[in-house]
Structure formats: C-alpha cells, structure tokens
C-alpha cells in the first residue's frame, strides 16, 4: 500500500510529504490538494483522513471537515475526537463542544489547550462548576502553567476573591495586577454594613468585559445583577456579553431598556450587540440615541463605525471627524479614519494623513505601518508599500489583513510565488472572514494569468 501510485506515477507517500511541507508553511490550499491526492490512493488510511480533515477545518469547510473527522474516527484515528470538538466550538454548539473537550482532556491530559477549551465551553453554557472543574483538573496536570492559573483566577474572582487572589498574585505582570481589581468579600456575602454601596464586583465584571473575557464577564455581571436588579447598565452589558458568546442576550437588553428614561450606556451596549449581529442601521439608531443623551466622543466614534459598516461613508466621516474634534489624541479614532479612507479606497490623501497620525502617536501600533503601506500600494508606489508591510508583518505575523495586503503588493510586483504563499497563509488565518475570501479570489485570479 505504501507504494501505491497515481496515474502520473507519484506515490501516495510523496503526496503526504508534500502536503506536510505545504502545511508547515501555512499553505492550506496546496496542502489540501496534496492530501486529497493521497486519499484517493490510500482511502483506508486514518492518517490521510486525519490530514484531510485538519485541512478542511482550518479552511473553514466545516461540513467536509465533520465528515472527514468522522471517517478518520471510524478508521481508528485517536485524534479525531479532538477534531470534532474543534468543529463543535467553531459552530457554537457548546453542549457538544463541552462534552467532547472534556472527554479529550481526560483521555489526553498532556494537551493543556483541551482544558482551556473545555472550560470556555462550560462558561458559555453558564456552567460555572464544570468550568471550575476543568481548570482544577488542568492545574493538577499542569501545575506550572500560568495561563491555566490566570483563567481559573478570573473565574473565581466573582465567587471567592480570596481564592482568586491566591491564584493571581504569584503570577507575573500584567496577570497579577488583576488581583487589585477583585471584589471585596462584603460585596458578595452582604456581611458588612456598606456592602450595598460596594461596586467592586460590578467593576470586576466590566473589567472582564473590556478585556474580552466574555464568559467570565457574563458570570460576574449575572451575579451582580442578581442582587442589584435596579442596575440597567449592568443588565445591558450582560446582554452584550451573551451576544459575544453566540447566545441571545436580547432579554437582558430589553429589561435594561424598560421605562421612559433609557441611559446612554444602555443604548451603547445595545448598539454594540446589534453590530455583532450585522444589524448596522439599528445600531446607528442606538448610538445616535446615546450621543443625543451624552455627546461623548466614544458614541460619536461608534456612530461613525456603524455608518461605515452600513455603507454610508459620508456620514461615517462626519461622525468620526466629530469624535476627533473632541479627542484628537485618541489613536483609535485615527485608526477608524484610516480604515474608512484606505479600507474603502476613497480620499487616499486623507488616509495617508490618518496613517501618519497613527505612527506619530503610537509607533508601537501595527496599524500605522499597515495602513500607510496600503496607501502606497493604492498609489502604485510598490517598493515603499512592500517595505512598510514587511515591517507590519514582523510586528504582527498572525494578522491576516497584513499577509493579504503584502501578497497583493508582491503580485503587483510580479513576485507571484511568494504572493501565492502569503495569500494561502491568509486563508488559513482567516478562513471564514473577509480577508480569507479576498485572498481566495486573488489566488484564482493569479491562476488564470
């Protein structure tokens, strides 16, 4: 079977080796083609099916990946359970994901990532006890893993601050700094006279939300709202956190909006929730309501972002400029302006100004190099574009937009082999996103040349 060859005389083992080399270089499409050729020659080999399934998963082809992992499992591939757990996670099928990651973690405890994924699925389901079990089990098998102790500490923060401090304080900065934000015990147990006014648990929940720990934020905010049902802003934040987990948070947002006087922060979280669900016009209305109640530059910024996503570029520019008038030093506003001008390829000169402002104010931010490099590309200044985008790639090698844009520059310069490699890597980094789709289109265009 090892010597099986295709009609051109190429053995299956060579297709596997070529596929593995492409895979190691991030060229998912080329790897997939090689693995499929090997599968045609060795249809009963679980190792080949494993590779085919892995490629489908990485490229976002979930139906094909699911079928391939199941076939690999039938043929005895011990890693197929992990592959199916990944598919369930990507789909947001949290009950299935939790069960599969838990089974895999207990069967293969050397895989420390499995404990993270088990805990995250449990948190998405709101099962705090099972998430704690995941972290405790992971810590027993990996006692020196700081990430496990950190995430376990975040989970414990809203329930047992002292236990959380014991987990977080020995960690290096910035992880140990979270211990300073932990709620005081009286805020949880109502055991001291001033507990009704203690806001530390609320701050903990909002800090988790700002750091994008959506599951832990949801649990902390839910605990706060349970004892403070009069807090509409926390309710709205809870609804938004649920939305980021792929859950329906509208009930909490509606409760937060009940009554005649809706706070601007409630409109703000409603708007963010709607943006996540692609309801851009409704989001614009929410941000407009927030801005009318409180002309904060943050709300103007979000009005601009929502307008841009809705395709109203003139309104987007107007509101982003409005935000800039109030807070010219805010680099996030300059980044959004660069996104508007250069991402949509309009008013290139203004885009260059925005990119230069990013570089001046925050030279450590990769966006300035990326957007200025893209501006040079749009002007046909390919050498300068390549230089800046290579700098951006060194700063953030996992950002798909940079690989896509550098690939476009190199394609324009006739360096097609490296361009194809970068575009394939883009697809592997962003299989279901906009840049993955654009990279695939450009690859098809290069194949036609």
C-alpha positions in Angstrom: 0.0 0.0 0.0 2.9 2.3 0.7 4.0 2.1 -2.9 0.6 2.9 -4.4 1.0 5.5 -7.2 -1.4 7.8 -9.1 -1.6 7.7 -12.9 1.3 10.0 -13.2 3.5 7.7 -11.1 3.6 9.7 -8.0 3.4 7.5 -4.8 0.9 8.4 -2.0 3.8 8.9 0.5 5.2 11.7 -1.7 1.8 13.4 -1.7 1.7 13.2 2.0 5.2 14.6 2.4 4.4 17.5 0.0 1.2 18.2 1.9 3.0 18.3 5.2 5.6 20.7 3.8 2.9 23.0 2.5 1.0 22.7 5.8 4.1 23.7 7.8 4.5 26.7 5.6 0.9 27.8 6.1 -0.2 27.0 2.6 -3.5 25.3 3.4 -5.0 25.0 -0.1 -1.9 23.5 -1.5 -1.7 21.1 1.4 -5.3 20.1 1.0 -4.8 19.3 -2.7 -1.9 17.1 -1.9 -3.7 15.3 0.9 -6.7 14.7 -1.3 -4.4 13.1 -3.9 -3.1 10.8 -1.2 -6.6 10.0 0.0 -7.6 8.8 -3.5 -4.6 6.4 -3.4 -5.0 5.3 0.3 -8.7 5.6 1.1 -8.4 3.3 4.2 -5.5 5.1 5.9 -6.7 7.0 9.0 -3.5 9.2 8.9 -4.5 10.5 5.5 -8.1 11.2 6.6 -6.7 13.0 9.6 -4.8 15.3 7.4 -7.7 15.9 5.0 -10.0 16.7 8.0 -7.4 19.0 9.5 -7.1 21.0 6.2 -10.9 21.2 5.8 -11.2 22.5 9.4 -8.5 25.1 9.0 -10.1 26.4 5.8 -13.5 26.8 7.4 -15.1 24.0 5.3 -17.0 22.7 8.3 -19.3 20.1 6.7 -16.5 18.5 4.8 -14.3 18.6 8.0 -17.0 17.0 10.1 -17.5 14.1 7.6 -13.7 13.6 7.3 -13.1 13.6 11.1 -15.9 11.0 11.5 -14.4 8.8 8.8 -11.0 9.1 10.5 -12.6 8.1 13.8 -14.2 5.0 12.1 -10.7 4.1 10.8 -9.2 4.3 14.3 -7.6 7.8 14.4 -7.3 8.6 18.1 -7.2 12.4 17.4 -10.5 12.5 15.6 -12.4 13.3 18.8 -10.3 16.5 19.2 -11.1 17.5 15.6 -14.8 17.0 16.2 -14.5 19.1 19.4 -13.0 21.9 17.3 -15.8 21.7 14.8 -18.4 22.0 17.6 -16.6 25.0 19.1 -16.5 26.9 15.7 -20.2 26.2 15.2 -21.0 27.4 18.7 -22.5 24.1 19.6 -21.5 24.5 23.2 -23.0 21.4 24.7 -21.4 19.1 22.2 -18.1 21.0 22.4 -18.0 20.8 26.2 -18.6 17.1 26.2 -16.0 16.4 23.5 -13.3 18.6 25.0 -13.9 17.2 28.4 -13.6 13.6 27.1 -10.5 14.5 25.2 -8.9 16.4 28.1 -9.5 13.5 30.5 -8.2 11.0 27.9 -5.2 13.1 26.8 -4.3 15.3 29.8 -0.9 16.3 28.2 -2.9 18.5 25.8 -3.2 21.6 28.0 -5.3 23.5 25.5 -8.1 21.0 25.9 -8.7 22.2 29.5 -9.0 25.8 28.3 -11.5 24.8 25.6 -13.5 22.6 28.0 -13.7 25.5 30.5 -14.6 28.0 27.9 -17.4 25.8 26.5 -18.7 25.3 30.1 -18.6 29.0 30.7 -20.5 29.7 27.5 -23.2 27.4 28.8 -23.2 29.2 32.2 -22.0 26.1 34.0 -19.6 27.7 36.5 -19.0 24.5 38.4 -17.9 22.5 35.4 -15.6 25.3 34.2 -14.0 25.3 37.7 -13.6 21.5 37.4 -11.9 22.0 34.0 -9.4 24.5 35.5 -8.8 22.5 38.6 -8.1 19.3 36.6 -5.9 21.2 34.2 -3.9 22.7 37.1 -3.3 19.2 38.6 -1.8 18.0 35.3 0.0 21.3 34.5 0.8 22.9 37.9 3.3 25.4 36.4 1.0 26.7 33.6 0.4 30.4 34.3 -2.4 30.6 31.7 -4.5 28.0 33.5 -4.0 29.6 36.9 -4.8 33.0 35.4 -8.1 31.9 33.8 -9.0 29.9 36.9 -8.4 33.1 38.9 -10.7 35.2 36.7 -13.4 32.6 37.1 -13.0 32.6 40.9 -12.9 36.4 41.1 -16.7 36.9 41.4 -17.3 34.0 43.7 -14.3 33.7 46.0 -12.0 36.7 45.9 -9.5 35.3 48.4 -9.1 32.1 46.4 -8.7 34.2 43.3 -6.0 36.3 44.9 -4.1 33.2 45.8 -4.2 32.1 42.2 -3.4 35.5 40.6 -0.9 37.2 43.0 2.1 34.8 42.3 1.7 35.3 38.5 3.9 37.8 36.5 2.6 41.2 35.4 0.2 42.1 34.0 -1.7 39.0 35.1 -1.1 39.5 38.8 -2.4 43.1 38.5 -5.9 41.7 38.2 -5.8 40.8 41.9 -6.1 44.5 42.7 -9.5 44.6 40.9 -11.0 41.8 42.9 -14.3 42.4 44.7 -14.3 42.8 48.5 -15.9 39.8 50.3 -18.6 42.0 51.7 -19.9 42.9 48.2 -20.6 39.2 47.7 -21.7 38.0 51.1 -23.5 41.1 52.2 -21.6 40.7 55.5 -20.6 44.3 56.1 -22.7 47.4 56.6 -21.5 49.3 53.4 -21.9 46.2 51.1 -25.0 47.7 49.3 -22.8 50.6 48.1 -19.8 48.4 47.2 -19.2 48.4 43.5 -16.1 46.2 43.2 -17.9 43.2 41.8 -19.5 45.4 39.2 -16.1 46.8 38.3 -14.7 43.3 38.1 -17.4 42.4 35.6 -16.8 45.4 33.5 -13.1 44.9 33.6 -13.6 41.4 32.3 -15.8 42.7 29.6 -13.3 45.3 28.5 -10.6 42.6 28.3 -12.8 40.5 26.1 -13.2 37.6 28.6 -16.8 37.3 27.6 -17.7 34.1 29.5 -16.2 35.2 32.8 -17.7 38.7 32.3 -21.1 37.2 31.8 -20.9 35.2 35.0 -19.7 38.2 37.1 -22.3 40.5 35.7 -25.0 38.0 36.2 -24.0 37.6 39.8 -24.1 41.4 40.3 -27.4 41.8 38.6 -29.0 39.1 40.7 -28.5 41.2 43.8 -28.8 44.6 42.0 -31.8 44.3 39.6 -32.0 48.1 39.6 -28.8 48.4 37.5 -29.8 48.7 33.8 -26.2 49.4 32.6 -25.0 46.1 34.1 -28.0 44.4 32.5 -27.2 45.8 29.1 -23.5 44.8 29.5 -24.7 41.3 30.4 -26.8 41.1 27.3 -23.9 42.2 25.2 -21.5 39.7 26.8 -24.0 36.9 26.0 -24.2 38.1 22.4 -20.4 37.8 22.1 -20.7 34.2 23.2 -23.2 33.5 20.4 -26.1 33.5 22.8 -29.3 35.5 22.8 -28.9 38.5 25.1 -32.0 40.5 24.0 -34.0 39.7 27.1 -31.4 41.4 29.3 -31.1 44.4 26.9 -34.9 44.7 26.8 -35.0 44.7 30.6 -32.3 47.3 30.7 -34.3 49.5 28.3 -37.6 49.2 30.2 -39.0 52.5 31.4 -39.0 56.0 29.9 -35.5 57.2 30.7 -33.0 54.9 29.0 -29.4 55.7 29.9 -26.9 56.4 27.2 -24.7 53.4 28.3 -27.7 51.1 27.7 -28.1 52.4 24.2 -24.3 51.9 23.7 -24.4 48.3 24.7 -27.5 47.7 22.6 -25.6 49.2 19.6 -22.6 47.0 20.1 -24.8 44.0 20.3 -26.6 44.9 17.1 -23.2 45.5 15.3 -22.2 42.0 16.3 -25.3 40.7 14.6 -24.9 42.7 11.4 -27.9 45.0 12.1 -26.0 48.1 11.2 -28.9 50.5 10.7 -30.5 49.6 14.0 -27.1 50.0 15.7 -26.8 53.5 14.2 -30.1 54.4 15.9 -28.9 53.2 19.2 -25.6 55.1 19.0 -27.4 58.2 17.9 -29.7 58.0 20.9 -26.6 57.6 23.2 -25.0 60.6 21.6 -28.1 62.7 21.9 -28.2 62.0 25.7 -24.4 62.4 26.2 -22.2 63.8 23.4 -19.3 61.7 24.4 -16.6 61.1 21.6 -16.9 57.4 22.2 -20.5 57.5 21.0 -19.6 59.6 18.0 -16.9 57.1 17.1 -19.4 54.2 17.2 -21.8 56.2 15.1 -19.1 56.6 12.6 -18.2 52.9 12.7 -21.8 51.8 12.3 -22.3 54.2 9.4 -19.2 52.8 7.7 -20.4 49.3 8.1 -23.8 50.3 6.7 -22.1 51.7 3.7 -22.8 55.4 4.4 -19.3 56.7 4.1 -20.1 60.4 4.2 -22.0 60.0 7.5 -19.2 57.9 8.8 -16.6 60.5 8.0 -18.8 63.2 9.6 -19.1 61.4 12.9 -15.5 60.2 13.0 -14.4 63.8 12.5 -16.8 64.9 15.2 -15.2 62.4 17.6 -11.8 63.7 16.5 -12.7 67.3 17.4 -13.4 66.2 20.9 -10.4 63.9 21.4 -7.7 64.4 18.8 -5.1 62.4 20.7 -7.3 59.2 20.6 -5.4 56.9 18.3 -8.5 54.6 17.9 -10.3 57.4 16.0 -7.3 57.8 13.7 -7.3 54.1 13.1 -11.0 54.2 12.2 -10.4 57.1 9.8 -7.6 55.1 8.1 -10.0 52.2 7.9 -12.6 54.4 6.3 -10.4 56.1 3.7 -7.9 53.3 2.8 -10.1 50.3 3.5 -12.7 51.6 1.1 -10.1 53.2 -1.2 -11.6 56.7 -1.1 -9.9 60.0 -0.3 -6.5 58.4 -0.3 -4.7 61.6 0.8 -6.8 61.8 4.0 -6.0 58.2 4.6 -2.3 58.9 4.4 -2.7 61.7 6.9 -4.6 59.3 9.3 -1.9 56.6 8.9 0.8 59.1 9.6 -1.0 60.3 12.7 -1.2 56.7 14.0 2.6 56.3 13.5 3.3 59.6 15.2 1.0 59.0 18.2 1.5 55.2 18.7 4.6 53.9 16.8 4.2 50.6 18.6 0.8 50.0 16.9 1.0 47.9 13.8 -2.0 49.7 12.2 0.1 52.7 11.2 2.6 50.7 9.2 -0.1 48.5 7.6 -2.4 51.4 6.5 0.5 53.6 5.3 1.9 50.6 3.3 -1.5 50.0 1.8 -1.8 53.7 0.9 1.5 53.4 -1.0 0.1 50.3 -2.8 -3.1 52.2 -3.8 -0.8 55.0 -5.3 1.3 52.4 -7.2 4.3 53.0 -5.0 5.0 49.3 -4.6 8.6 49.5 -3.2 7.5 51.7 -0.3 4.4 49.6 0.2 6.4 46.4 0.5 8.9 47.9 3.0 6.1 49.1 5.3 4.0 46.0 5.1 7.0 43.7 5.8 7.6 45.8 8.9 4.0 45.4 9.9 4.3 41.6 9.3 7.3 41.4 11.6 5.3 43.2 14.3 2.2 41.0 13.9 2.7 37.9 11.9 -0.7 36.5 12.7 -2.8 39.3 11.3 -4.5 38.1 8.1 -5.0 41.6 6.6 -1.2 42.2 6.6 -0.5 38.9 4.8 -3.2 39.6 2.3 -2.0 43.2 1.6 1.6 42.2 1.3 0.5 39.4 -1.1 -1.3 41.9 -3.3 1.8 44.1 -3.4 4.1 41.3 -4.3 1.6 40.1 -7.0 1.7 43.6 -8.5 5.5 43.5 -8.5 5.5 40.1 -10.3 6.7 38.1 -7.4 3.9 35.5 -7.8 5.3 32.6 -5.9 5.7 34.5 -2.6 2.4 36.3 -3.3 0.6 32.9 -3.6 2.2 31.7 -0.4 1.1 34.8 1.5 -2.4 34.6 0.2 -2.7 30.9 1.1 -1.5 31.8 4.6 -4.2 34.5 4.8 -6.9 31.9 4.0 -5.5 29.7 6.8 -5.6 32.6 9.3 -9.0 33.9 8.3 -10.9 31.0 6.6 -14.4 32.4 7.3 -13.6 36.1 7.2 -13.4 38.8 4.6 -9.7 38.6 4.1 -9.8 34.9 3.6 -12.4 35.4 0.9 -10.5 38.1 -0.8 -7.3 36.0 -0.7 -9.1 33.1 -2.4 -10.4 35.4 -5.1 -6.9 36.8 -5.8 -5.4 33.3 -5.9 -8.0 32.3 -8.5 -7.0 35.4 -10.4 -3.3 34.6 -10.3 -4.0 31.0 -11.5 -5.8 32.5 -14.5 -2.8 34.6 -15.5 
